[in-house]
């Protein structure tokens, strides 16, 4: 069993770290204030080839695994949620295309994503469905060589910037299906704004990366933009969910580590009652606990990534990694604010932004409560509760 980083992982960390150093905390503070899309950062990531880290080499990618992508996202995670969210969908979102797309679809769809020329958004969640994706109401009706799509999506990130959408629909009403997972169809197609109304949602954090509600009215999707067989889309979608949870876990670990670094640095330099506050156990002990939580979460994340890349089942581990890293990141971000005392409330110290952003990991891409339900069922064999 090997715990040291390999040469490849170290090279990825250093190369992505060099890019991240050019976009320090003041850059992301400004994006948090003005809400401008981080164009320069995304261009630098694309130029470095990191959008294609997991993509097949024959389409311009690096052909590496999810563990490599996790190292990319762990490193970017130290910059915060806006940096992570501006790039992570391009890393995990196309996995159904990679696995189930035809050669002609891969040739058409993947190179522009890798080059950063295309930006995809993820049309899955709906207002009255939540995590029960089999119950989506958005419907695609076959009409000759195209589908006509009508419906609604919510919490679709980057739709203001995207020109493509990975869209989950029903093509057979659930009442007519033998199982709820049947009748769901997946498309990767143009985001035709003449057939969609996109409304941005104001939110707690991550102002630079938009979240949206989509109203779809007569969107025409060519048959050649359907991924795999009609009615099998839910199964294809699962190939993107475990990588997503692993990469979300990696980025949360990176964010938590950045918060811990800021807290420790402040504890060393802040002098009260004639001594640095970091000399007090009331400061030391919580920070030490945060370090241990982050270490444990990271180990589970790497285990899940290894399992995925080895072609082994990893749903439980990916879900556990997401849960542990979200908890560790939130607790550490909270502790970073408390360590800074009153200054933790000031934006210029960059820890209050980290606290606001860390809340997202507790509710997306799956809530902590539903993660516990899943682990209880799949790891412990307890009756399904949802």
N, C-alpha and C positions, 0 to 999 in steps of 0.2 A: 504494500500500500504506500503510495507516494503522495506526500503533501506539498512538496516544493513546487513552485511554478516552473513549467518547462520553458525552454528557450523561446518557443513560439508565443506562449502567453505573456512572457516578459516583454517580448518585442512589441506585441499588440498594446500592452499597457503603456509602454514608453512612447510609442508613436502617437497613440490617441491622446496621451497626456501632454505631449508637445502642442497638439492643437488646442487642447483645453486651456493651457496656460495663456494662450493669446486672447482668451475670453474670460477674464477674471470676474470676481464677484461684483465689481462696479458695473460691468457690462450688463449683467443679469438684473441688477438693481434698477438700471435704467429701463430694461425691457419690462420689468414688473411695474414701473411707473407709467411708461408710455404705451405699453401693449403692442409695440411693433414686433412683427414676426422676425425671428433671429436669422435673417437672410444670410448674413456673412458667416455665421457659425455653420449653418446647413451646407453652404457652398464649400466650406473647408472640409467638412466631413465627407461630402461627395467627392471632392478632389483627391482626398486620401484613399478613396476606394472603399470606405467602410460601410456604405450602404449595401455593398455586394459581398460582405464577409461570408455569408452562408450560402450564397447563390452558386450554381454550377459554373465551372470555369469556362465551359463552352459558350456561355451567354455573357461573359465578361466579369463573373464573380470570382471570389477567392477559393470557393469550394471547401470552406472550413465548416466546423460544426457549431452547434449552439453554445458550447463551452467558449469558443472564440468570440461569439457575439456577446456572451455574458461578460467577458472581460472588457469588451468595448463599452457596454452599458454600465458596468461597475465604475469604470473610469469617468464616463460622462456624468454619472450620478452625482459626483461631487460638485457639479455645477448647479444642480437643482432640477426641479421637475420640468421647468420650461425647456431646458436643454434636452432632457430625456425625451419628452413628448414630441419634440420637433423632429426626432429622427427614428424613434423606436418602431413605429408602424412599418416603415420601409424595411426593417430588419426581420420582423416576425410575420407581418401580415401576409406576404406573398407565399408563405409555406404551402397552402393548398394548391397554388399554381405550380410550385416546384414539384410537388408530389403527384398531383393528379392532372395537371395541364397536359395538353398534347404538345408534341415538339413544335408545331407551328405557333401555338399559344405562348409557349415559353420564349420563343424567338421574338415574338411581337411584344410581349408584356414585360419581360424581365430586364433587358438591357436599358430601357429608359428609366426604370426604377433604380437600377444600380448607378447610373450616371447622374441621378438626381434631377433628371429632366421631367419625370413624372412624379407626382406626389399623390399618394393614395390615402383615402379616409376609409373608415370601417363602419358600415351601416348594418349594425346588428341590433342593439338595444332599442326597445320601443317603450312608450310611456306607460302602458298598462300591462307590460309583460315582465320587465326586470330580467332576472337571471334565468327564467324559464324560456329559453330560446325556441323550444319546440312550439311554443304558443304564439309565435309572431303572426301578426295580422297582414303585414305587407304581402301583396299577392301579385304574382307574375302570370299573366294569361298568354298562352301560346297563340300566335297569330301568324301562320305561315313561317317565314324565316326569321321571325323576331318574337320577342315577348313584350307585352305591354304591362308596365308595373305601376301600381298605385299603393299608397300606404304612407306610413309615418315612422321616422326614426328619431331617437333622442340621444344626447351625449355623444354625438358624432364629432370627434376631435379633428381638427385641421380642415374641416369642410370649406372654410373660407379661402384656404390656400390650394386645396386639392383640385386636380383635374381628372382623377380616377376614383372609383369607389368599389370596394369589396362588399357586395350587397347580399344579404341573406333574406330570402323570400319564401313564401309558400307557393307551390304550384298545384298542390292538391289540398283541399280543405282537411283539417285534422280529423273531422268527423268521418271522413271517407278512408282513413288510413288504418291499417292493422295495428300500427304502433305510433306513438307520438313523434318519434324521430323520423318517420317516413314522410315523404311529401315536401321536404324542405330542399330548396335549390339554391345554389351559390353562383353568383356572377361576379366577374371583374370587368368593369365597363367604364365608359366615359361618364363623367359627372356633368350631364347636360343641364345647365342652369336654366334653360328655357322651360324645363319640365319639373323643376324643383324650386321650392321656396325655402331658403336657408335663413334661420333666425338664430343669431348668436345668444348664448346664455351667459349672463353675468354670474361670476362665481367667486369663491373665496380666494383662490390663488391661481398661479400659472396664467396670468393675464395675457402673456405674449402668444400663447397657444390656445386658439379658440376652441370652444365646445359649442355644439349647435343642435337645434331641432330641425329636422328635415321633413318637409311636406312634399310627397312625390305624387305627381298628377300626370299620368300618361307617359311615363318615361319609356322610350323605346330602346330595347336591348337586343342586339343581334344574337342569333343562336350561337354564333362562334365565340361569343363572350361568356357562354355558360361553362363553368368549370365542372368537368366530369359529367356524370349522368344526371338527368332530371330526377328529383326526388331523393337524391343521396347526399345532399349538401350538408346536412347536420354531421354526418360522419366525416366529411372532408374538413369541416370547420374545426373539429377536434384536433386536427393536426396543427392548427395554429394556436390553440388554447394553452397547451402545455409549454411550448416555447415562450408564449407571452408571459406566463406566470414565472418562468425561470428568469426572463429578462427584467421583469418588474422587480423580482427579488434582488437581482444583481444591482439594479439602479438604486433600490432602497438601501442596500448595504453601503453603496458609495455615498449616498446622501447622509446616512447616519455617521459614517466615518468622518465626513467633512464637518458635521456638527460637533462631533466629539473633539476633533482637532482644534476647532475654534474655542470650545469650552476649556480644554486643557491649557491652551496658550494663554487665555485670559486668567485662568486660575493661578498660573505661574507669575504673572506680572501684576495682578491687582493686589495691592497692599492695603490691609485694613487692620487697625489695632497693632501696627508695627510688624506685621508678618503677612506673607502672601496667603491669600485665602485657600490656595491649593494645599497648604500645610494642615488644614483642618479636616478631620475625618468626615465631617458633615458634607464636605465638598468631595473629598477623595472617594468615599465609598460608593456613592451613586454613580460617579464617573467610571469607577472600576467595574461596577455591575453593567453599565452600558457597554463597555468594551467586551465583556464576556457574552452579552446578548448578541452583539454584532458578530462575534467570532462564531458562535453556534449557528446563527442564521446563515452565515456565509458557507459553512461546511455543508449544510443541507442543500444550499443552492448548487454548489459544485457537484454534489452527489446526483441531484436531479439532472443536471446538464450532462454528466457522464452517462447516466442511464439512457437519456434521450439519444445521444450520439451513438451509443452502443446498440440502438434499436430495441431496447428493453422497455417494459412498462414503467412509466414514471409519473403517472397522474397523482399518486399519493405524495410522492416526494416533491413534485413541483408545487402542489398546493400547500404542503407543509412549509416549503421554503418561502413561498409568498407570505404565508401567515406569520412566520417567525421574523422575517425581515421587516415586514410592515410594523409589527409590534416594536421591534428593536429600534427602527428608525424614528417612530413617533416618540418613544420614551426618551431616546437620546436627544432628539430635537427639543423636547420639552425641558430636559435637564440642561441643555445648552443655554436656553433662555434664562432659566432660574440661576444658573451659575453666573451669568452676566448681571444679575440683579436688575436694577432699573434700566441699565443700558441695554439689557436684552429686549426691552420694549422699543428701542430705537432702530430704525431701518438700517442705519449706516453700519451696524455691527453684523448684519446679514444672518442673524439667527432667528429673528421673528419670521422672516420669509420662509426659512427652512421648516419652522413649526407649522405654518399654514399649509405648506406644500405636503408635509408628511401625512396630513389627514387623508389625502387622496388614497394612499396605499391601504388604508383601513377599509375602504369601500369599493375599490376597483382594482383589478378587473373582476374580482369576486369578493363579497363581503367576508369579514373574518368569521362571522357566524355560519355562513354557508360553507366556508372552508372547513370548519370544525365538523359540520354535519357530514361532509364528504369523507373526511378522514375517519370519522367514527364508523361509517358504513364500510368503506373499502379497506381500511387497515385493521379495524377491530371486529368486523363482521356483525355489527349491530344493525337492527332493522332500519331501513331507509326512512327518513323523517321528513322528506320534502317531495 
